[in-house]
Amino acid sequence: MPKVKPKSGAKKRFKLTATGKIKMKHAYKRHILTKKSTKRKRNLTSTGMVSDADMSNVKRLLAIGK
């Protein structure tokens, strides 16, 4: 059997933590920032965790076994 390779786009966007959760960056922080409030931009700066509903899809993209 050949190795299962992760999707290169997902590899750049997600990081696996030591506890098995998946870290991600928030969207909507690239451009058109003038109309967004400072509080909203500040909250988008921090990293977030992938929700449980999306966890299986992201793990499949990252080729993380069970």
C-alpha positions in Angstrom: 0.0 0.0 0.0 1.3 3.5 -0.8 1.4 6.2 1.8 -1.7 8.4 2.2 -0.6 11.9 1.6 -2.3 14.9 3.2 -3.8 17.7 1.0 -1.2 20.4 0.7 -3.7 23.2 1.2 -4.9 21.7 4.4 -1.4 21.0 5.5 -0.7 24.8 5.4 -3.9 25.8 7.2 -4.2 23.4 10.1 -2.0 22.3 13.0 -2.5 19.3 15.3 -2.2 20.0 19.0 -0.7 17.5 21.5 -4.2 16.7 22.8 -5.5 15.8 19.3 -7.4 19.0 18.6 -6.9 20.9 15.4 -5.9 24.6 15.5 -6.8 27.0 12.7 -6.7 30.7 11.9 -9.9 32.7 11.5 -11.0 34.0 8.2 -12.0 37.6 7.2 -8.8 39.2 8.4 -7.1 39.9 5.0 -8.7 43.0 3.4 -11.6 45.4 3.7 -10.7 46.0 7.3 -11.9 49.6 7.6 -15.5 48.7 8.0 -14.9 46.0 10.7 -14.7 47.1 14.3 -11.5 46.9 16.3 -13.0 44.4 18.6 -14.0 42.1 15.7 -10.5 42.4 14.1 -8.9 41.7 17.5 -11.0 38.5 18.0 -10.1 37.3 14.5 -6.4 37.6 15.3 -6.4 34.7 17.8 -6.3 31.1 16.7 -9.4 28.9 17.0 -10.1 25.3 17.2 -11.9 23.2 14.6 -15.5 22.4 15.7 -16.4 18.8 16.4 -18.7 18.7 13.4 -15.8 19.5 11.0 -13.2 17.4 12.8 -13.6 14.2 10.8 -13.4 16.1 7.5 -10.3 18.0 8.5 -8.6 14.8 9.8 -9.3 13.1 6.5 -7.7 16.0 4.6 -4.7 15.8 6.9 -4.5 12.0 6.5 -4.6 11.5 10.2 -5.4 7.9 11.0 -7.8 6.7 13.7 
